[in-house]
Amino acid sequence: AVVRLGGDRAFYSPGHDAIQLPPVHVFRDVNAFAAIQAHELIHWTGHPNRLAREFGKRFGDDAYAFEELVAELGAAFLCADLGVPSNVRDDHAAYLASWLQVLKRDKRAIFKAASEAQKAVDWLHALQEPLQAAA
């Protein structure tokens, strides 16, 4: 993944296929930085050349909310795998409202999102296998 440091927002840009993260010192601690990076890496896995998930067009639409739910679950799974503690972020409240709308319309959405999140984590872990074999 292309990861660029700078600015004051963390996001994945599908058009540029790059992750933008503020510098580490902006975060509460290194674990918060790692958790946000994990979230953005899960988004990165959704690119059409990787797992091809639908990202949504704007904040609040169902596809966007679903992708955010996938990214949050995937980041939680990834952080748990890596032993990185994750904490509630200030922006979780805004995301929860959109997740609830998706979950109310589709009772299976949480299971679909968890499945997509696990696929993303598995895909990221598979990238490490050649490196581990070489070591």
N, CA, C and O atoms as CSV, one atom per row, in Angstrom:
chain,resi,resn,atom,element,x,y,z
A,1,ALA,N,N,0.848,-1.187,0.000
A,1,ALA,CA,C,0.000,0.000,0.000
A,1,ALA,C,C,0.882,1.234,0.000
A,1,ALA,O,O,1.919,1.279,0.661
A,2,VAL,N,N,0.455,2.221,-0.744
A,2,VAL,CA,C,1.126,3.514,-0.710
A,2,VAL,C,C,0.535,4.274,0.476
A,2,VAL,O,O,-0.668,4.530,0.522
A,3,VAL,N,N,1.386,4.630,1.425
A,3,VAL,CA,C,0.959,5.373,2.616
A,3,VAL,C,C,1.732,6.685,2.636
A,3,VAL,O,O,2.963,6.707,2.631
A,4,ARG,N,N,0.972,7.779,2.660
A,4,ARG,CA,C,1.583,9.107,2.702
A,4,ARG,C,C,1.294,9.729,4.056
A,4,ARG,O,O,0.165,9.691,4.544
A,5,LEU,N,N,2.328,10.301,4.653
A,5,LEU,CA,C,2.171,10.976,5.947
A,5,LEU,C,C,2.092,12.474,5.725
A,5,LEU,O,O,2.856,13.047,4.949
A,6,GLY,N,N,1.144,13.100,6.427
A,6,GLY,CA,C,0.985,14.541,6.349
A,6,GLY,C,C,-0.477,14.916,6.408
A,6,GLY,O,O,-1.357,14.064,6.289
A,7,GLY,N,N,-0.724,16.179,6.589
A,7,GLY,CA,C,-2.098,16.654,6.660
A,7,GLY,C,C,-2.709,16.400,8.024
A,7,GLY,O,O,-2.021,16.034,8.976
A,8,ASP,N,N,-4.022,16.604,8.097
A,8,ASP,CA,C,-4.697,16.470,9.384
A,8,ASP,C,C,-5.855,15.480,9.343
A,8,ASP,O,O,-6.642,15.402,10.286
A,9,ARG,N,N,-5.961,14.723,8.251
A,9,ARG,CA,C,-7.030,13.728,8.138
A,9,ARG,C,C,-6.446,12.396,7.694
A,9,ARG,O,O,-5.453,12.333,6.969
A,10,ALA,N,N,-7.103,11.328,8.156
A,10,ALA,CA,C,-6.753,9.982,7.706
A,10,ALA,C,C,-7.831,9.538,6.725
A,10,ALA,O,O,-9.023,9.654,7.008
A,11,PHE,N,N,-7.404,9.027,5.568
A,11,PHE,CA,C,-8.372,8.529,4.603
A,11,PHE,C,C,-7.672,7.667,3.564
A,11,PHE,O,O,-6.458,7.741,3.370
A,12,TYR,N,N,-8.483,6.844,2.904
A,12,TYR,CA,C,-8.016,6.093,1.748
A,12,TYR,C,C,-8.635,6.756,0.522
A,12,TYR,O,O,-9.842,7.000,0.490
A,13,SER,N,N,-7.826,7.044,-0.473
A,13,SER,CA,C,-8.295,7.634,-1.718
A,13,SER,C,C,-8.320,6.558,-2.798
A,13,SER,O,O,-7.267,6.189,-3.318
A,14,PRO,N,N,-9.511,6.041,-3.149
A,14,PRO,CA,C,-9.570,5.018,-4.202
A,14,PRO,C,C,-9.035,5.523,-5.540
A,14,PRO,O,O,-8.398,4.770,-6.277
A,15,GLY,N,N,-9.286,6.784,-5.857
A,15,GLY,CA,C,-8.811,7.329,-7.131
A,15,GLY,C,C,-7.301,7.342,-7.251
A,15,GLY,O,O,-6.751,7.085,-8.322
A,16,HIS,N,N,-6.633,7.642,-6.151
A,16,HIS,CA,C,-5.170,7.635,-6.134
A,16,HIS,C,C,-4.610,6.307,-5.630
A,16,HIS,O,O,-3.401,6.077,-5.677
A,17,ASP,N,N,-5.488,5.443,-5.152
A,17,ASP,CA,C,-5.104,4.161,-4.553
A,17,ASP,C,C,-3.993,4.371,-3.529
A,17,ASP,O,O,-2.955,3.711,-3.568
A,18,ALA,N,N,-4.237,5.303,-2.617
A,18,ALA,CA,C,-3.237,5.641,-1.601
A,18,ALA,C,C,-3.928,5.961,-0.280
A,18,ALA,O,O,-5.068,6.424,-0.245
A,19,ILE,N,N,-3.210,5.703,0.789
A,19,ILE,CA,C,-3.669,6.014,2.138
A,19,ILE,C,C,-2.956,7.281,2.589
A,19,ILE,O,O,-1.743,7.415,2.427
A,20,GLN,N,N,-3.715,8.198,3.150
A,20,GLN,CA,C,-3.163,9.433,3.710
A,20,GLN,C,C,-3.359,9.384,5.216
A,20,GLN,O,O,-4.472,9.166,5.696
A,21,LEU,N,N,-2.284,9.586,5.956
A,21,LEU,CA,C,-2.344,9.590,7.422
A,21,LEU,C,C,-1.636,10.819,7.966
A,21,LEU,O,O,-0.576,11.194,7.466
A,22,PRO,N,N,-2.205,11.448,8.981
A,22,PRO,CA,C,-1.456,12.511,9.658
A,22,PRO,C,C,-0.197,11.914,10.297
A,22,PRO,O,O,-0.127,10.700,10.483
A,23,PRO,N,N,0.789,12.735,10.632
A,23,PRO,CA,C,1.991,12.222,11.279
A,23,PRO,C,C,1.655,11.560,12.625
A,23,PRO,O,O,0.657,11.893,13.264
A,24,VAL,N,N,2.494,10.634,13.031
A,24,VAL,CA,C,2.264,9.861,14.258
A,24,VAL,C,C,2.046,10.770,15.462
A,24,VAL,O,O,1.200,10.470,16.304
A,25,HIS,N,N,2.783,11.868,15.565
A,25,HIS,CA,C,2.699,12.717,16.761
A,25,HIS,C,C,1.326,13.380,16.933
A,25,HIS,O,O,1.023,13.889,18.012
A,26,VAL,N,N,0.501,13.382,15.895
A,26,VAL,CA,C,-0.838,13.967,15.974
A,26,VAL,C,C,-1.794,13.072,16.775
A,26,VAL,O,O,-2.780,13.548,17.337
A,27,PHE,N,N,-1.489,11.783,16.817
A,27,PHE,CA,C,-2.365,10.818,17.470
A,27,PHE,C,C,-2.100,10.755,18.969
A,27,PHE,O,O,-1.035,11.140,19.452
A,28,ARG,N,N,-3.097,10.260,19.687
A,28,ARG,CA,C,-3.013,10.107,21.143
A,28,ARG,C,C,-1.773,9.290,21.528
A,28,ARG,O,O,-1.072,9.618,22.485
A,29,ASP,N,N,-1.519,8.231,20.772
A,29,ASP,CA,C,-0.342,7.396,20.996
A,29,ASP,C,C,-0.109,6.547,19.745
A,29,ASP,O,O,-0.883,6.607,18.790
A,30,VAL,N,N,0.950,5.767,19.762
A,30,VAL,CA,C,1.290,4.960,18.582
A,30,VAL,C,C,0.226,3.900,18.304
A,30,VAL,O,O,0.022,3.517,17.152
A,31,ASN,N,N,-0.457,3.419,19.353
A,31,ASN,CA,C,-1.523,2.443,19.143
A,31,ASN,C,C,-2.704,3.057,18.394
A,31,ASN,O,O,-3.306,2.400,17.544
A,32,ALA,N,N,-3.035,4.294,18.699
A,32,ALA,CA,C,-4.116,4.984,17.990
A,32,ALA,C,C,-3.741,5.156,16.513
A,32,ALA,O,O,-4.578,4.977,15.628
A,33,PHE,N,N,-2.485,5.503,16.259
A,33,PHE,CA,C,-2.003,5.623,14.883
A,33,PHE,C,C,-2.133,4.276,14.156
A,33,PHE,O,O,-2.608,4.221,13.022
A,34,ALA,N,N,-1.709,3.200,14.814
A,34,ALA,CA,C,-1.763,1.868,14.207
A,34,ALA,C,C,-3.204,1.442,13.937
A,34,ALA,O,O,-3.484,0.827,12.908
A,35,ALA,N,N,-4.115,1.761,14.844
A,35,ALA,CA,C,-5.519,1.394,14.662
A,35,ALA,C,C,-6.120,2.133,13.471
A,35,ALA,O,O,-6.862,1.540,12.688
A,36,ILE,N,N,-5.812,3.402,13.326
A,36,ILE,CA,C,-6.307,4.172,12.183
A,36,ILE,C,C,-5.686,3.653,10.886
A,36,ILE,O,O,-6.363,3.547,9.864
A,37,GLN,N,N,-4.406,3.333,10.936
A,37,GLN,CA,C,-3.755,2.778,9.744
A,37,GLN,C,C,-4.404,1.442,9.367
A,37,GLN,O,O,-4.599,1.163,8.184
A,38,ALA,N,N,-4.735,0.624,10.354
A,38,ALA,CA,C,-5.399,-0.651,10.078
A,38,ALA,C,C,-6.751,-0.405,9.400
A,38,ALA,O,O,-7.098,-1.095,8.442
A,39,HIS,N,N,-7.510,0.571,9.892
A,39,HIS,CA,C,-8.800,0.923,9.304
A,39,HIS,C,C,-8.624,1.303,7.831
A,39,HIS,O,O,-9.361,0.824,6.969
A,40,GLU,N,N,-7.662,2.151,7.555
A,40,GLU,CA,C,-7.444,2.600,6.173
A,40,GLU,C,C,-6.911,1.465,5.299
A,40,GLU,O,O,-7.223,1.406,4.109
A,41,LEU,N,N,-6.114,0.564,5.873
A,41,LEU,CA,C,-5.642,-0.599,5.105
A,41,LEU,C,C,-6.797,-1.508,4.705
A,41,LEU,O,O,-6.797,-2.075,3.613
A,42,ILE,N,N,-7.779,-1.645,5.591
A,42,ILE,CA,C,-8.947,-2.450,5.233
A,42,ILE,C,C,-9.662,-1.795,4.049
A,42,ILE,O,O,-10.057,-2.488,3.111
A,43,HIS,N,N,-9.832,-0.471,4.080
A,43,HIS,CA,C,-10.402,0.214,2.912
A,43,HIS,C,C,-9.569,-0.093,1.663
A,43,HIS,O,O,-10.125,-0.386,0.605
A,44,TRP,N,N,-8.243,-0.028,1.783
A,44,TRP,CA,C,-7.330,-0.261,0.661
A,44,TRP,C,C,-7.580,-1.625,0.016
A,44,TRP,O,O,-7.474,-1.765,-1.202
A,45,THR,N,N,-7.911,-2.626,0.829
A,45,THR,CA,C,-8.149,-3.968,0.274
A,45,THR,C,C,-9.377,-4.014,-0.622
A,45,THR,O,O,-9.530,-4.940,-1.418
A,46,GLY,N,N,-10.260,-3.014,-0.498
A,46,GLY,CA,C,-11.481,-3.021,-1.287
A,46,GLY,C,C,-11.332,-2.521,-2.716
A,46,GLY,O,O,-12.285,-2.567,-3.494
A,47,HIS,N,N,-10.144,-2.046,-3.066
A,47,HIS,CA,C,-9.884,-1.531,-4.420
A,47,HIS,C,C,-10.256,-2.586,-5.471
A,47,HIS,O,O,-10.135,-3.782,-5.203
A,48,PRO,N,N,-10.709,-2.164,-6.667
A,48,PRO,CA,C,-11.084,-3.121,-7.718
A,48,PRO,C,C,-9.993,-4.131,-8.086
A,48,PRO,O,O,-10.308,-5.235,-8.530
A,49,ASN,N,N,-8.729,-3.776,-7.911
A,49,ASN,CA,C,-7.638,-4.710,-8.216
A,49,ASN,C,C,-7.341,-5.670,-7.073
A,49,ASN,O,O,-6.478,-6.539,-7.196
A,50,ARG,N,N,-8.051,-5.516,-5.966
A,50,ARG,CA,C,-7.853,-6.409,-4.827
A,50,ARG,C,C,-9.165,-7.150,-4.545
A,50,ARG,O,O,-9.482,-8.095,-5.267
A,51,LEU,N,N,-9.926,-6.768,-3.545
A,51,LEU,CA,C,-11.151,-7.500,-3.201
A,51,LEU,C,C,-12.422,-6.894,-3.798
A,51,LEU,O,O,-13.506,-7.459,-3.652
A,52,ALA,N,N,-12.295,-5.773,-4.455
A,52,ALA,CA,C,-13.381,-5.160,-5.245
A,52,ALA,C,C,-14.680,-4.959,-4.459
A,52,ALA,O,O,-15.737,-5.442,-4.867
A,53,ARG,N,N,-14.599,-4.249,-3.334
A,53,ARG,CA,C,-15.816,-3.885,-2.609
A,53,ARG,C,C,-16.328,-2.545,-3.126
A,53,ARG,O,O,-15.561,-1.738,-3.651
A,54,GLU,N,N,-17.622,-2.318,-2.975
A,54,GLU,CA,C,-18.253,-1.044,-3.338
A,54,GLU,C,C,-18.024,-0.058,-2.199
A,54,GLU,O,O,-18.336,-0.362,-1.048
A,55,PHE,N,N,-17.485,1.115,-2.503
A,55,PHE,CA,C,-17.152,2.098,-1.469
A,55,PHE,C,C,-18.281,3.066,-1.153
A,55,PHE,O,O,-18.274,3.649,-0.069
A,56,GLY,N,N,-19.223,3.264,-2.014
A,56,GLY,CA,C,-20.246,4.281,-1.809
A,56,GLY,C,C,-19.791,5.603,-2.401
A,56,GLY,O,O,-18.604,5.812,-2.650
A,57,LYS,N,N,-20.730,6.472,-2.617
A,57,LYS,CA,C,-20.428,7.741,-3.275
A,57,LYS,C,C,-20.297,8.902,-2.301
A,57,LYS,O,O,-19.585,9.867,-2.577
A,58,ARG,N,N,-20.980,8.813,-1.163
A,58,ARG,CA,C,-20.933,9.928,-0.226
A,58,ARG,C,C,-21.171,9.420,1.184
A,58,ARG,O,O,-21.725,8.340,1.386
A,59,PHE,N,N,-20.739,10.222,2.166
A,59,PHE,CA,C,-20.968,9.889,3.560
A,59,PHE,C,C,-22.469,9.730,3.775
A,59,PHE,O,O,-23.255,10.588,3.376
A,60,GLY,N,N,-22.857,8.632,4.405
A,60,GLY,CA,C,-24.258,8.431,4.739
A,60,GLY,C,C,-25.005,7.500,3.813
A,60,GLY,O,O,-26.042,6.964,4.204
A,61,ASP,N,N,-24.513,7.281,2.578
A,61,ASP,CA,C,-25.252,6.327,1.753
A,61,ASP,C,C,-24.940,4.911,2.250
A,61,ASP,O,O,-23.948,4.684,2.942
A,62,ASP,N,N,-25.815,3.965,1.879
A,62,ASP,CA,C,-25.699,2.614,2.438
A,62,ASP,C,C,-24.371,1.937,2.104
A,62,ASP,O,O,-23.783,1.277,2.961
A,63,ALA,N,N,-23.896,2.094,0.873
A,63,ALA,CA,C,-22.630,1.457,0.493
A,63,ALA,C,C,-21.472,2.049,1.291
A,63,ALA,O,O,-20.570,1.325,1.713
A,64,TYR,N,N,-21.496,3.355,1.496
A,64,TYR,CA,C,-20.453,4.023,2.289
A,64,TYR,C,C,-20.507,3.520,3.732
A,64,TYR,O,O,-19.481,3.169,4.315
A,65,ALA,N,N,-21.709,3.489,4.298
A,65,ALA,CA,C,-21.866,3.031,5.684
A,65,ALA,C,C,-21.413,1.584,5.822
A,65,ALA,O,O,-20.741,1.230,6.791
A,66,PHE,N,N,-21.780,0.747,4.856
A,66,PHE,CA,C,-21.375,-0.657,4.901
A,66,PHE,C,C,-19.852,-0.779,4.829
A,66,PHE,O,O,-19.257,-1.551,5.581
A,67,GLU,N,N,-19.225,-0.027,3.936
A,67,GLU,CA,C,-17.759,-0.062,3.812
A,67,GLU,C,C,-17.103,0.404,5.111
A,67,GLU,O,O,-16.093,-0.165,5.525
A,68,GLU,N,N,-17.654,1.416,5.752
A,68,GLU,CA,C,-17.104,1.873,7.028
A,68,GLU,C,C,-17.246,0.805,8.101
A,68,GLU,O,O,-16.349,0.630,8.925
A,69,LEU,N,N,-18.357,0.095,8.098
A,69,LEU,CA,C,-18.548,-0.999,9.051
A,69,LEU,C,C,-17.530,-2.106,8.792
A,69,LEU,O,O,-16.952,-2.651,9.732
A,70,VAL,N,N,-17.310,-2.439,7.524
A,70,VAL,CA,C,-16.289,-3.432,7.167
A,70,VAL,C,C,-14.915,-2.975,7.654
A,70,VAL,O,O,-14.166,-3.755,8.241
A,71,ALA,N,N,-14.590,-1.708,7.406
A,71,ALA,CA,C,-13.272,-1.188,7.807
A,71,ALA,C,C,-13.100,-1.189,9.321
A,71,ALA,O,O,-12.023,-1.516,9.820
A,72,GLU,N,N,-14.143,-0.830,10.053
A,72,GLU,CA,C,-14.037,-0.831,11.519
A,72,GLU,C,C,-13.890,-2.241,12.072
A,72,GLU,O,O,-13.059,-2.487,12.946
A,73,LEU,N,N,-14.698,-3.166,11.562
A,73,LEU,CA,C,-14.586,-4.554,12.015
A,73,LEU,C,C,-13.226,-5.130,11.625
A,73,LEU,O,O,-12.560,-5.771,12.437
A,74,GLY,N,N,-12.824,-4.898,10.382
A,74,GLY,CA,C,-11.529,-5.401,9.926
A,74,GLY,C,C,-10.378,-4.833,10.740
A,74,GLY,O,O,-9.439,-5.555,11.077
A,75,ALA,N,N,-10.440,-3.543,11.060
A,75,ALA,CA,C,-9.390,-2.928,11.875
A,75,ALA,C,C,-9.371,-3.555,13.267
A,75,ALA,O,O,-8.303,-3.794,13.830
A,76,ALA,N,N,-10.553,-3.819,13.818
A,76,ALA,CA,C,-10.610,-4.473,15.138
A,76,ALA,C,C,-10.005,-5.871,15.073
A,76,ALA,O,O,-9.254,-6.263,15.965
A,77,PHE,N,N,-10.328,-6.625,14.021
A,77,PHE,CA,C,-9.756,-7.970,13.853
A,77,PHE,C,C,-8.237,-7.893,13.707
A,77,PHE,O,O,-7.499,-8.646,14.343
A,78,LEU,N,N,-7.786,-6.973,12.859
A,78,LEU,CA,C,-6.352,-6.828,12.596
A,78,LEU,C,C,-5.612,-6.397,13.858
A,78,LEU,O,O,-4.556,-6.941,14.179
A,79,CYS,N,N,-6.161,-5.429,14.565
A,79,CYS,CA,C,-5.529,-4.973,15.814
A,79,CYS,C,C,-5.465,-6.107,16.836
A,79,CYS,O,O,-4.462,-6.264,17.533
A,80,ALA,N,N,-6.535,-6.892,16.922
A,80,ALA,CA,C,-6.528,-8.028,17.850
A,80,ALA,C,C,-5.440,-9.031,17.458
A,80,ALA,O,O,-4.717,-9.534,18.318
A,81,ASP,N,N,-5.327,-9.320,16.163
A,81,ASP,CA,C,-4.292,-10.243,15.684
A,81,ASP,C,C,-2.892,-9.754,16.026
A,81,ASP,O,O,-2.013,-10.544,16.370
A,82,LEU,N,N,-2.695,-8.439,15.930
A,82,LEU,CA,C,-1.370,-7.856,16.129
A,82,LEU,C,C,-1.109,-7.431,17.578
A,82,LEU,O,O,-0.011,-6.977,17.903
A,83,GLY,N,N,-2.111,-7.576,18.446
A,83,GLY,CA,C,-1.947,-7.173,19.841
A,83,GLY,C,C,-1.960,-5.667,20.035
A,83,GLY,O,O,-1.394,-5.161,21.004
A,84,VAL,N,N,-2.601,-4.946,19.122
A,84,VAL,CA,C,-2.688,-3.485,19.224
A,84,VAL,C,C,-4.013,-3.136,19.897
A,84,VAL,O,O,-5.079,-3.434,19.359
A,85,PRO,N,N,-3.952,-2.509,21.066
A,85,PRO,CA,C,-5.221,-2.120,21.708
A,85,PRO,C,C,-5.898,-1.031,20.884
A,85,PRO,O,O,-5.244,-0.108,20.397
A,86,SER,N,N,-7.209,-1.149,20.734
A,86,SER,CA,C,-7.936,-0.105,20.006
A,86,SER,C,C,-8.959,0.512,20.949
A,86,SER,O,O,-9.544,-0.171,21.790
A,87,ASN,N,N,-9.160,1.801,20.794
A,87,ASN,CA,C,-10.069,2.537,21.654
A,87,ASN,C,C,-11.155,3.196,20.818
A,87,ASN,O,O,-11.031,3.333,19.601
A,88,VAL,N,N,-12.216,3.600,21.494
A,88,VAL,CA,C,-13.290,4.324,20.826
A,88,VAL,C,C,-12.754,5.673,20.374
A,88,VAL,O,O,-12.071,6.369,21.125
A,89,ARG,N,N,-13.078,6.037,19.117
A,89,ARG,CA,C,-12.646,7.326,18.570
A,89,ARG,C,C,-13.805,8.305,18.599
A,89,ARG,O,O,-14.967,7.908,18.693
A,90,ASP,N,N,-13.486,9.570,18.519
A,90,ASP,CA,C,-14.502,10.616,18.526
A,90,ASP,C,C,-15.480,10.491,17.365
A,90,ASP,O,O,-16.654,10.830,17.511
A,91,ASP,N,N,-15.013,10.007,16.206
A,91,ASP,CA,C,-15.893,9.936,15.039
A,91,ASP,C,C,-16.786,8.704,15.017
A,91,ASP,O,O,-17.597,8.553,14.103
A,92,HIS,N,N,-16.656,7.819,16.002
A,92,HIS,CA,C,-17.491,6.626,16.013
A,92,HIS,C,C,-18.981,6.960,16.108
A,92,HIS,O,O,-19.796,6.265,15.501
A,93,ALA,N,N,-19.356,7.996,16.846
A,93,ALA,CA,C,-20.771,8.346,16.993
A,93,ALA,C,C,-21.400,8.663,15.640
A,93,ALA,O,O,-22.513,8.219,15.358
A,94,ALA,N,N,-20.704,9.422,14.802
A,94,ALA,CA,C,-21.239,9.755,13.479
A,94,ALA,C,C,-21.382,8.495,12.624
A,94,ALA,O,O,-22.373,8.330,11.913
A,95,TYR,N,N,-20.401,7.622,12.697
A,95,TYR,CA,C,-20.475,6.386,11.927
A,95,TYR,C,C,-21.578,5.470,12.435
A,95,TYR,O,O,-22.253,4.818,11.639
A,96,LEU,N,N,-21.769,5.411,13.749
A,96,LEU,CA,C,-22.789,4.531,14.307
A,96,LEU,C,C,-24.170,4.832,13.749
A,96,LEU,O,O,-24.935,3.911,13.461
A,97,ALA,N,N,-24.495,6.092,13.595
A,97,ALA,CA,C,-25.807,6.461,13.061
A,97,ALA,C,C,-26.008,5.875,11.667
A,97,ALA,O,O,-27.081,5.356,11.359
A,98,SER,N,N,-24.979,5.956,10.823
A,98,SER,CA,C,-25.125,5.412,9.467
A,98,SER,C,C,-25.136,3.882,9.492
A,98,SER,O,O,-25.852,3.255,8.711
A,99,TRP,N,N,-24.346,3.277,10.384
A,99,TRP,CA,C,-24.354,1.811,10.489
A,99,TRP,C,C,-25.721,1.315,10.919
A,99,TRP,O,O,-26.213,0.314,10.399
A,100,LEU,N,N,-26.340,2.011,11.866
A,100,LEU,CA,C,-27.648,1.599,12.362
A,100,LEU,C,C,-28.695,1.596,11.260
A,100,LEU,O,O,-29.552,0.712,11.222
A,101,GLN,N,N,-28.636,2.573,10.365
A,101,GLN,CA,C,-29.579,2.608,9.246
A,101,GLN,C,C,-29.413,1.364,8.366
A,101,GLN,O,O,-30.398,0.752,7.952
A,102,VAL,N,N,-28.173,1.002,8.089
A,102,VAL,CA,C,-27.913,-0.190,7.279
A,102,VAL,C,C,-28.388,-1.436,8.015
A,102,VAL,O,O,-29.028,-2.305,7.422
A,103,LEU,N,N,-28.078,-1.523,9.294
A,103,LEU,CA,C,-28.447,-2.703,10.078
A,103,LEU,C,C,-29.962,-2.829,10.242
A,103,LEU,O,O,-30.483,-3.942,10.301
A,104,LYS,N,N,-30.669,-1.707,10.316
A,104,LYS,CA,C,-32.133,-1.751,10.410
A,104,LYS,C,C,-32.751,-2.255,9.114
A,104,LYS,O,O,-33.749,-2.975,9.145
A,105,ARG,N,N,-32.173,-1.887,7.977
A,105,ARG,CA,C,-32.714,-2.300,6.676
A,105,ARG,C,C,-32.346,-3.741,6.326
A,105,ARG,O,O,-33.064,-4.406,5.579
A,106,ASP,N,N,-31.234,-4.216,6.864
A,106,ASP,CA,C,-30.762,-5.558,6.507
A,106,ASP,C,C,-30.235,-6.236,7.768
A,106,ASP,O,O,-29.139,-5.929,8.239
A,107,LYS,N,N,-31.017,-7.148,8.301
A,107,LYS,CA,C,-30.649,-7.823,9.565
A,107,LYS,C,C,-29.395,-8.676,9.417
A,107,LYS,O,O,-28.759,-9.011,10.416
A,108,ARG,N,N,-29.034,-9.027,8.207
A,108,ARG,CA,C,-27.832,-9.840,7.989
A,108,ARG,C,C,-26.602,-8.992,7.688
A,108,ARG,O,O,-25.517,-9.537,7.480
A,109,ALA,N,N,-26.749,-7.677,7.662
A,109,ALA,CA,C,-25.641,-6.790,7.288
A,109,ALA,C,C,-24.425,-6.973,8.187
A,109,ALA,O,O,-23.295,-6.931,7.703
A,110,ILE,N,N,-24.630,-7.171,9.466
A,110,ILE,CA,C,-23.488,-7.327,10.371
A,110,ILE,C,C,-22.695,-8.581,10.020
A,110,ILE,O,O,-21.467,-8.583,10.108
A,111,PHE,N,N,-23.381,-9.638,9.628
A,111,PHE,CA,C,-22.696,-10.877,9.255
A,111,PHE,C,C,-21.964,-10.722,7.920
A,111,PHE,O,O,-20.852,-11.222,7.747
A,112,LYS,N,N,-22.604,-10.022,6.984
A,112,LYS,CA,C,-21.959,-9.747,5.695
A,112,LYS,C,C,-20.721,-8.873,5.903
A,112,LYS,O,O,-19.667,-9.125,5.320
A,113,ALA,N,N,-20.862,-7.846,6.738
A,113,ALA,CA,C,-19.730,-6.946,6.990
A,113,ALA,C,C,-18.591,-7.694,7.683
A,113,ALA,O,O,-17.424,-7.513,7.334
A,114,ALA,N,N,-18.928,-8.529,8.658
A,114,ALA,CA,C,-17.890,-9.295,9.353
A,114,ALA,C,C,-17.182,-10.248,8.397
A,114,ALA,O,O,-15.968,-10.430,8.486
A,115,SER,N,N,-17.927,-10.850,7.492
A,115,SER,CA,C,-17.328,-11.744,6.498
A,115,SER,C,C,-16.378,-10.985,5.575
A,115,SER,O,O,-15.267,-11.439,5.300
A,116,GLU,N,N,-16.830,-9.818,5.098
A,116,GLU,CA,C,-15.974,-8.998,4.236
A,116,GLU,C,C,-14.740,-8.511,4.992
A,116,GLU,O,O,-13.647,-8.454,4.427
A,117,ALA,N,N,-14.911,-8.161,6.259
A,117,ALA,CA,C,-13.783,-7.715,7.077
A,117,ALA,C,C,-12.767,-8.839,7.244
A,117,ALA,O,O,-11.562,-8.607,7.151
A,118,GLN,N,N,-13.248,-10.052,7.488
A,118,GLN,CA,C,-12.325,-11.183,7.648
A,118,GLN,C,C,-11.604,-11.488,6.346
A,118,GLN,O,O,-10.422,-11.832,6.362
A,119,LYS,N,N,-12.300,-11.366,5.212
A,119,LYS,CA,C,-11.633,-11.557,3.913
A,119,LYS,C,C,-10.504,-10.543,3.742
A,119,LYS,O,O,-9.425,-10.885,3.258
A,120,ALA,N,N,-10.755,-9.306,4.138
A,120,ALA,CA,C,-9.740,-8.256,4.013
A,120,ALA,C,C,-8.536,-8.562,4.896
A,120,ALA,O,O,-7.391,-8.425,4.464
A,121,VAL,N,N,-8.795,-8.975,6.128
A,121,VAL,CA,C,-7.699,-9.306,7.045
A,121,VAL,C,C,-6.917,-10.506,6.511
A,121,VAL,O,O,-5.686,-10.508,6.530
A,122,ASP,N,N,-7.627,-11.518,6.038
A,122,ASP,CA,C,-6.950,-12.689,5.463
A,122,ASP,C,C,-6.099,-12.290,4.261
A,122,ASP,O,O,-4.992,-12.799,4.090
A,123,TRP,N,N,-6.607,-11.386,3.430
A,123,TRP,CA,C,-5.871,-10.925,2.255
A,123,TRP,C,C,-4.585,-10.226,2.679
A,123,TRP,O,O,-3.527,-10.441,2.088
A,124,LEU,N,N,-4.684,-9.381,3.714
A,124,LEU,CA,C,-3.489,-8.693,4.220
A,124,LEU,C,C,-2.494,-9.687,4.810
A,124,LEU,O,O,-1.290,-9.574,4.581
A,125,HIS,N,N,-2.994,-10.654,5.563
A,125,HIS,CA,C,-2.092,-11.670,6.122
A,125,HIS,C,C,-1.390,-12.468,5.018
A,125,HIS,O,O,-0.220,-12.823,5.155
A,126,ALA,N,N,-2.100,-12.744,3.939
A,126,ALA,CA,C,-1.505,-13.497,2.826
A,126,ALA,C,C,-0.347,-12.735,2.194
A,126,ALA,O,O,0.573,-13.348,1.653
A,127,LEU,N,N,-0.379,-11.415,2.254
A,127,LEU,CA,C,0.746,-10.624,1.739
A,127,LEU,C,C,2.014,-10.877,2.536
A,127,LEU,O,O,3.116,-10.729,2.009
A,128,GLN,N,N,1.872,-11.253,3.788
A,128,GLN,CA,C,3.015,-11.469,4.653
A,128,GLN,C,C,3.656,-12.852,4.470
A,128,GLN,O,O,4.823,-13.042,4.812
A,129,GLU,N,N,2.911,-13.799,3.943
A,129,GLU,CA,C,3.420,-15.166,3.808
A,129,GLU,C,C,4.703,-15.251,2.996
A,129,GLU,O,O,5.631,-15.934,3.428
A,130,PRO,N,N,4.811,-14.585,1.824
A,130,PRO,CA,C,6.079,-14.657,1.082
A,130,PRO,C,C,7.242,-14.028,1.871
A,130,PRO,O,O,8.376,-14.497,1.781
A,131,LEU,N,N,6.959,-12.985,2.630
A,131,LEU,CA,C,8.014,-12.352,3.425
A,131,LEU,C,C,8.475,-13.269,4.546
A,131,LEU,O,O,9.668,-13.353,4.838
A,132,GLN,N,N,7.531,-13.951,5.170
A,132,GLN,CA,C,7.889,-14.884,6.247
A,132,GLN,C,C,8.655,-16.086,5.705
A,132,GLN,O,O,9.582,-16.575,6.351
A,133,ALA,N,N,8.272,-16.562,4.523
A,133,ALA,CA,C,8.968,-17.688,3.917
A,133,ALA,C,C,10.403,-17.319,3.555
A,133,ALA,O,O,11.314,-18.136,3.687
A,134,ALA,N,N,10.598,-16.081,3.097
A,134,ALA,CA,C,11.943,-15.625,2.727
A,134,ALA,C,C,12.830,-15.464,3.948
A,134,ALA,O,O,14.046,-15.632,3.861
A,135,ALA,N,N,12.229,-15.141,5.085
A,135,ALA,CA,C,13.015,-14.951,6.329
A,135,ALA,C,C,13.427,-16.296,6.832
A,135,ALA,O,O,14.095,-16.392,7.862
